[in-house]
Amino acid sequence: MATSADHPQTPAERLISVTIQSTWALWLVGGLYIAGPALGWILALMAARELYLAPGLAPANRPPQPGLVIQVWLAAMLVMLVVLWIGHSNFNLGAAKTIKSSIGWAKGWALIALFPFAASVLHIRAEYIYRAICKLGLQTLIILPVFIAAPFIGLPDTLWVSPLQILGGAGSEYFAATLYTIEPGAGTPRWQFFAPWSPAAGMIAVVYVVLAAQERHLGWKVTGIIAGLALAVLSQSRLALVAIILIVPVLYMLGRTRSPALWMAAVPAVLLAGLFGPVLIELADQIMSDFRGARADSSRVREALGRIAIERWENEAPWFGHGVVENGPHMVEYMPIGSHHSWYGLLFVKGLVGALALAVPLALSVIVLAAKGVSDALPRTAFGMVLVLVLYSFGENLEILSYLYWPALIVIGLALKAPPSRAH
């Protein structure tokens, strides 16, 4: 019998479920940017307590020790902190900036390791995450008409900016209750919902669609998927639509790699691809050109930010980076150098060492979860979450949005959980 996901039992499950279902309330009061990091550190401390008390328990009751991949994530994100300190020291940025950046690390990069670590130790069932996201989806569908109607009935684009901003130390967009934005040049409305900008809402939509699809109750599943697709479409994020179109078939095929029918169907597909290869390549080039042209100004700024980041990284700080984000020149609208791209951002701020600190655990997670996902649904879902991180590492700064996509990190940690200890 399927486990009911209506009534979470453990404290960790209850915290996770309540936080997910409180997303809209937290957005309204400007508390999302605070709630994510707070939850990550609370769960990590709960996990550390479990491990501390484990030696006094019977072997069968001890929590699982963090597996190799989890340990690599923890070590890599700790390297991020050390590299940050080195970068600040190299450029004499002072104690105040170093402390501020270290707090930023605790609210960003650290969460990418802490959530999987906590999930790998604590008793958390993925069913509760799926159900909570579907319930959040129901809330979203109920209030969605307000967002859609807002720009057409004269409601203000931003309701207010929460005074909680003083606690977060980030930009006002993380604490603003924004109903919509107006696309520059086009003059058309675009929605970001509870994310700080529209492409970030697209990323969260992809996570929610994939996780909601794992819900066992058909009604809740359909509700969660429809809500996630609505967020993806209304955010008008090109990458979100590409990610959904790419990830869903990949996960479907991964679960059927042992099926002879799949391989038999693949043979004619490969032959046709060989025959029509030049045409397909030309079509792909056209699609990429249209993809970039959909928002030419945005693509131009992104590409310029990347070029500046690479040039200054190579010439000024190849190993440990500049330590802090810097705003670019007028040609990129003074946007932060390396923004909209995790790898360019890492190279500029934390150098080659910082980039490797993300690349190594990310690649290891892809390999391990792909192997496990062939025969198990949970690692397959987690593999989808890692694919989201990989895809969006080329369109967003992953650390900035970890306070939003943390359910994906928990699912990754659950899939990487080591087998429980056994009594002898």
C-alpha positions as CSV (number, residue, x, y, z in Angstrom):
1,M,0.0,0.0,0.0
2,A,1.3,3.5,-0.8
3,T,2.3,5.6,2.1
4,S,0.0,8.4,2.8
5,A,1.6,11.8,2.3
6,D,-1.1,13.7,4.1
7,H,0.3,13.7,7.6
8,P,4.1,14.0,8.0
9,Q,5.3,12.0,10.9
10,T,8.9,13.0,11.6
11,P,10.0,16.5,12.7
12,A,12.1,16.9,9.5
13,E,9.2,15.9,7.3
14,R,6.9,18.3,9.0
15,L,9.3,21.1,8.7
16,I,9.8,20.5,5.0
17,S,6.2,20.1,4.2
18,V,5.0,23.1,6.1
19,T,7.8,25.3,4.6
20,I,6.9,24.3,1.0
21,Q,3.2,24.8,1.6
22,S,3.9,28.2,3.2
23,T,5.7,29.5,0.1
24,W,3.1,32.0,-0.9
25,A,2.6,33.3,2.6
26,L,6.4,33.7,3.0
27,W,6.5,35.4,-0.4
28,L,3.9,37.9,0.7
29,V,5.8,38.9,3.8
30,G,9.2,38.8,2.2
31,G,10.4,35.8,4.1
32,L,11.4,33.3,1.4
33,Y,15.0,34.4,1.2
34,I,15.3,33.9,5.0
35,A,13.3,30.7,5.3
36,G,15.4,28.7,2.8
37,P,18.8,29.2,4.5
38,A,17.2,28.8,8.0
39,L,15.6,25.5,7.0
40,G,18.9,24.2,5.5
41,W,21.0,25.0,8.6
42,I,18.3,23.6,11.0
43,L,18.0,20.3,9.1
44,A,21.8,20.1,8.9
45,L,22.1,20.6,12.7
46,M,19.4,18.0,13.2
47,A,21.4,15.6,11.1
48,A,24.7,16.4,12.9
49,R,22.9,15.7,16.2
50,E,21.7,12.3,14.9
51,L,25.3,11.4,13.9
52,Y,26.7,12.7,17.2
53,L,24.2,10.5,19.2
54,A,24.6,7.5,16.9
55,P,27.4,5.7,18.8
56,G,25.2,5.3,21.8
57,L,22.4,3.6,19.8
58,A,22.0,0.0,18.8
59,P,23.5,-0.6,15.3
60,A,20.1,-1.1,13.8
61,N,18.9,2.2,15.1
62,R,21.8,4.3,13.9
63,P,21.3,6.8,11.1
64,P,23.2,6.1,7.9
65,Q,26.5,7.8,7.5
66,P,26.9,10.3,4.7
67,G,28.0,8.5,1.5
68,L,31.0,9.3,-0.7
69,V,29.1,11.7,-3.0
70,I,27.6,13.6,0.0
71,Q,31.1,13.9,1.5
72,V,32.4,15.3,-1.8
73,W,29.7,17.9,-1.9
74,L,30.4,19.0,1.7
75,A,34.2,19.2,1.1
76,A,33.6,21.0,-2.2
77,M,31.4,23.7,-0.7
78,L,33.9,24.1,2.2
79,V,36.5,24.7,-0.5
80,M,34.3,27.5,-1.8
81,L,34.5,29.2,1.5
82,V,38.3,28.8,1.7
83,V,38.7,30.1,-1.8
84,L,36.5,33.1,-0.9
85,W,38.8,33.9,2.0
86,I,41.9,33.6,-0.3
87,G,40.4,35.9,-2.9
88,H,39.5,38.5,-0.3
89,S,43.0,38.3,1.1
90,N,44.7,38.6,-2.4
91,F,42.7,41.8,-3.2
92,N,42.9,43.2,0.3
93,L,39.1,43.6,0.6
94,G,39.1,43.9,4.4
95,A,37.4,42.1,7.3
96,A,34.0,43.7,6.8
97,K,33.6,42.5,3.2
98,T,35.0,39.1,4.1
99,I,32.5,38.6,6.9
100,K,29.6,39.7,4.5
101,S,30.8,37.3,1.8
102,S,31.1,34.5,4.3
103,I,27.5,35.1,5.4
104,G,26.6,35.1,1.7
105,W,28.3,31.7,1.3
106,A,26.2,30.3,4.3
107,K,23.0,31.4,2.5
108,G,24.1,30.1,-0.9
109,W,26.8,27.6,-1.7
110,A,26.6,26.0,1.7
111,L,22.9,25.1,1.2
112,I,23.8,23.1,-2.0
113,A,25.7,20.7,0.3
114,L,23.7,21.0,3.6
115,F,20.3,20.0,2.2
116,P,21.6,16.8,0.6
117,F,23.6,16.0,3.7
118,A,20.6,16.4,6.0
119,A,18.4,14.3,3.7
120,S,21.0,11.5,3.6
121,V,21.0,11.2,7.4
122,L,17.5,12.1,8.6
123,H,14.4,10.1,8.2
124,I,12.6,11.8,5.3
125,R,10.3,10.2,2.7
126,A,10.2,11.7,-0.7
127,E,6.4,11.2,-0.9
128,Y,5.9,14.1,1.6
129,I,7.9,16.4,-0.7
130,Y,5.9,15.4,-3.8
131,R,2.6,15.9,-2.0
132,A,3.6,19.3,-0.5
133,I,4.6,20.6,-3.9
134,C,1.2,19.4,-5.3
135,K,-0.6,21.2,-2.5
136,L,1.4,24.3,-3.3
137,G,0.3,23.8,-6.9
138,L,-3.3,24.0,-5.8
139,Q,-2.7,27.2,-4.0
140,T,-0.9,28.5,-7.1
141,L,-3.8,27.7,-9.4
142,I,-6.3,29.4,-7.0
143,I,-4.4,32.7,-7.0
144,L,-3.1,32.6,-10.5
145,P,-6.0,34.6,-12.0
146,V,-5.0,37.5,-9.8
147,F,-1.4,37.5,-11.3
148,I,-2.7,37.2,-14.8
149,A,-5.3,40.0,-14.5
150,A,-3.1,42.4,-12.5
151,P,-1.4,44.2,-15.4
152,F,-4.7,44.5,-17.3
153,I,-6.8,45.9,-14.4
154,G,-4.4,48.5,-13.2
155,L,-2.9,46.8,-10.2
156,P,0.7,47.9,-9.3
157,D,3.5,45.7,-10.5
158,T,5.0,45.5,-7.0
159,L,2.8,45.4,-3.9
160,W,5.6,46.2,-1.5
161,V,9.2,45.5,-0.4
162,S,9.3,43.8,2.9
163,P,11.2,45.4,5.8
164,L,12.7,42.0,6.3
165,Q,15.2,43.0,3.7
166,I,17.3,44.5,6.5
167,L,17.9,40.9,7.8
168,G,18.8,39.4,4.4
169,G,21.4,41.8,3.1
170,A,20.5,41.1,-0.5
171,G,18.8,43.2,-3.2
172,S,15.2,44.3,-2.9
173,E,14.0,41.9,-5.5
174,Y,14.4,39.0,-3.0
175,F,12.0,40.6,-0.6
176,A,9.5,42.3,-3.0
177,A,5.9,41.0,-3.5
178,T,5.9,41.5,-7.3
179,L,2.8,40.7,-9.3
180,Y,4.3,41.2,-12.8
181,T,7.0,43.0,-14.7
182,I,6.8,44.7,-18.1
183,E,9.2,43.3,-20.7
184,P,11.5,46.1,-21.9
185,G,11.1,46.9,-25.6
186,A,8.1,44.6,-26.0
187,G,5.9,46.3,-23.4
188,T,4.2,43.0,-22.6
189,P,3.7,41.6,-19.1
190,R,5.8,38.9,-17.7
191,W,5.5,37.0,-14.4
192,Q,8.1,35.9,-11.9
193,F,5.7,34.8,-9.1
194,F,7.6,34.1,-5.9
195,A,11.1,34.1,-7.6
196,P,13.3,37.2,-7.7
197,W,13.1,37.3,-11.6
198,S,11.2,35.5,-14.3
199,P,13.9,33.0,-15.5
200,A,14.3,31.9,-11.9
201,A,10.6,31.2,-11.7
202,G,11.1,29.1,-14.8
203,M,13.8,27.0,-13.0
204,I,11.5,26.4,-10.0
205,A,8.7,25.4,-12.4
206,V,10.9,22.7,-13.9
207,V,11.7,21.3,-10.5
208,Y,8.0,21.3,-9.5
209,V,6.9,19.6,-12.7
210,V,9.3,16.8,-12.4
211,L,8.7,16.3,-8.6
212,A,4.9,16.6,-9.0
213,A,5.0,13.9,-11.6
214,Q,6.2,11.4,-9.0
215,E,3.0,11.9,-6.8
216,R,1.0,8.7,-6.6
217,H,-2.4,10.2,-6.3
218,L,-3.6,11.1,-9.8
219,G,-5.6,14.2,-8.7
220,W,-2.7,15.7,-6.8
221,K,-0.3,14.7,-9.6
222,V,-2.3,16.5,-12.3
223,T,-2.8,19.6,-10.1
224,G,1.0,19.8,-9.4
225,I,2.0,19.3,-13.0
226,I,-0.5,21.8,-14.4
227,A,0.6,24.4,-11.8
228,G,4.3,23.9,-12.7
229,L,3.6,24.1,-16.4
230,A,1.6,27.4,-15.8
231,L,4.6,28.9,-14.0
232,A,6.9,27.8,-16.8
233,V,4.8,29.3,-19.6
234,L,3.9,32.5,-17.8
235,S,7.5,33.1,-16.7
236,Q,8.3,33.1,-20.5
237,S,11.6,31.5,-19.7
238,R,13.1,29.9,-22.8
239,L,15.3,27.7,-20.8
240,A,12.4,26.4,-18.7
241,L,10.6,25.1,-21.7
242,V,13.8,23.6,-23.2
243,A,14.5,21.9,-19.8
244,I,11.0,20.3,-19.5
245,I,11.1,19.1,-23.1
246,L,14.6,17.6,-22.6
247,I,14.4,16.2,-19.1
248,V,11.1,14.4,-19.1
249,P,12.0,12.1,-22.1
250,V,15.5,11.5,-20.7
251,L,14.0,10.3,-17.4
252,Y,11.4,8.1,-19.2
253,M,14.1,6.5,-21.3
254,L,16.5,6.0,-18.3
255,G,13.9,3.9,-16.6
256,R,13.6,1.7,-19.6
257,T,17.1,1.2,-20.7
258,R,16.8,-2.5,-19.9
259,S,13.7,-2.8,-22.2
260,P,14.5,-4.6,-25.5
261,A,11.6,-2.6,-27.1
262,L,13.4,0.7,-26.4
263,W,16.6,-0.5,-28.1
264,M,14.6,-1.9,-31.1
265,A,12.9,1.4,-31.5
266,A,16.2,3.2,-31.2
267,V,17.8,1.4,-34.2
268,P,15.6,3.0,-36.9
269,A,15.8,6.3,-35.1
270,V,19.6,6.2,-35.3
271,L,19.5,5.2,-39.0
272,L,17.2,8.0,-39.8
273,A,19.4,10.4,-37.9
274,G,22.3,9.3,-40.0
275,L,20.5,9.8,-43.2
276,F,19.1,13.2,-42.4
277,G,22.0,14.3,-40.3
278,P,22.8,17.5,-42.3
279,V,19.2,18.6,-42.3
280,L,18.9,18.0,-38.5
281,I,22.1,20.0,-37.9
282,E,20.8,22.9,-40.0
283,L,17.5,22.7,-38.1
284,A,19.3,22.8,-34.8
285,D,21.3,25.8,-35.9
286,Q,18.1,27.6,-36.8
287,I,16.4,26.7,-33.5
288,M,19.4,28.0,-31.6
289,S,19.4,31.2,-33.7
290,D,15.7,31.7,-33.0
291,F,16.3,30.9,-29.3
292,R,18.8,33.7,-29.0
293,G,16.8,36.0,-31.1
294,A,13.7,35.6,-29.0
295,R,15.3,38.1,-26.6
296,A,18.2,39.5,-28.6
297,D,19.0,42.2,-26.0
298,S,19.1,39.7,-23.2
299,S,21.3,37.3,-25.1
300,R,23.6,40.2,-26.1
301,V,24.1,41.2,-22.5
302,R,24.6,37.7,-21.3
303,E,27.3,37.0,-23.9
304,A,29.0,40.3,-23.1
305,L,29.0,39.6,-19.4
306,G,30.5,36.2,-20.1
307,R,33.3,37.6,-22.3
308,I,34.2,40.2,-19.6
309,A,34.3,37.6,-16.9
310,I,36.6,35.3,-18.9
311,E,38.9,38.0,-19.9
312,R,39.3,39.4,-16.4
313,W,39.6,36.0,-14.9
314,E,42.4,34.9,-17.2
315,N,44.3,38.2,-16.8
316,E,43.8,39.1,-13.2
317,A,42.9,36.2,-11.0
318,P,43.1,32.7,-12.6
319,W,43.3,30.5,-9.6
320,F,41.2,32.0,-6.8
321,G,39.2,34.8,-8.5
322,H,38.4,38.3,-7.4
323,G,36.7,37.4,-4.2
324,V,33.6,39.5,-4.8
325,V,31.1,40.3,-7.6
326,E,31.7,43.5,-9.5
327,N,29.3,45.4,-11.7
328,G,30.0,45.6,-15.4
329,P,30.2,48.7,-17.6
330,H,27.4,50.6,-19.3
331,M,27.4,48.2,-22.3
332,V,26.0,45.4,-20.0
333,E,23.7,47.8,-18.2
334,Y,25.9,47.7,-15.1
335,M,24.9,44.1,-14.4
336,P,27.2,42.0,-12.2
337,I,30.1,40.4,-14.1
338,G,29.5,36.7,-14.6
339,S,25.8,36.9,-13.6
340,H,23.3,34.7,-15.5
341,H,26.0,31.9,-15.7
342,S,27.4,29.9,-12.8
343,W,30.6,29.0,-14.5
344,Y,31.5,32.5,-15.6
345,G,30.5,33.8,-12.2
346,L,32.6,31.2,-10.5
347,L,35.7,31.8,-12.6
348,F,35.5,35.6,-12.0
349,V,34.7,35.4,-8.2
350,K,36.4,32.2,-7.2
351,G,38.8,31.3,-10.1
352,L,39.5,27.9,-11.5
353,V,39.6,26.2,-8.0
354,G,36.1,27.5,-7.4
355,A,34.8,26.2,-10.7
356,L,36.3,22.8,-10.0
357,A,34.6,22.8,-6.6
358,L,31.3,22.8,-8.4
359,A,32.2,20.7,-11.4
360,V,33.6,17.7,-9.5
361,P,30.6,16.9,-7.2
362,L,28.1,17.8,-9.9
363,A,29.7,15.4,-12.4
364,L,30.0,12.7,-9.8
365,S,26.3,13.1,-8.9
366,V,25.3,12.8,-12.6
367,I,27.3,9.6,-13.0
368,V,26.1,7.9,-9.7
369,L,22.4,8.9,-10.0
370,A,22.3,7.9,-13.7
371,A,23.6,4.5,-12.8
372,K,21.1,4.1,-9.9
373,G,18.3,5.6,-11.9
374,V,18.2,2.7,-14.3
375,S,16.5,0.5,-11.8
376,D,15.1,2.8,-9.1
377,A,12.5,5.7,-9.4
378,L,13.9,7.9,-6.6
379,P,17.5,8.1,-8.0
380,R,15.9,8.6,-11.4
381,T,14.0,11.6,-10.1
382,A,17.1,12.9,-8.4
383,F,19.0,12.5,-11.7
384,G,16.4,14.8,-13.2
385,M,17.1,17.3,-10.4
386,V,20.8,17.2,-11.1
387,L,20.1,17.7,-14.8
388,V,18.1,20.9,-13.9
389,L,21.2,22.1,-12.0
390,V,23.4,21.4,-14.9
391,L,21.2,23.1,-17.4
392,Y,20.6,26.1,-15.3
393,S,24.3,26.5,-14.4
394,F,24.6,27.9,-17.9
395,G,21.7,30.4,-17.4
396,E,21.7,31.3,-13.7
397,N,24.0,31.5,-10.7
398,L,23.0,28.4,-8.8
399,E,24.1,29.6,-5.4
400,I,21.8,32.7,-5.5
401,L,18.7,30.6,-6.1
402,S,19.4,27.6,-3.7
403,Y,17.0,29.1,-1.2
404,L,14.2,28.4,-3.7
405,Y,15.1,25.1,-5.4
406,W,16.1,23.3,-2.1
407,P,13.4,20.6,-2.5
408,A,15.4,19.3,-5.4
409,L,18.5,19.2,-3.2
410,I,16.7,17.1,-0.6
411,V,15.6,14.6,-3.2
412,I,19.2,14.4,-4.4
413,G,20.3,13.7,-0.9
414,L,17.6,11.0,-0.4
415,A,18.7,9.2,-3.5
416,L,22.4,9.4,-2.4
417,K,21.6,8.0,1.1
418,A,23.8,5.1,2.2
419,P,22.2,1.8,3.2
420,P,21.1,1.7,6.8
421,S,23.3,0.1,9.5
422,R,22.4,-3.5,10.4
423,A,22.6,-5.3,13.7
424,H,25.1,-8.1,13.9
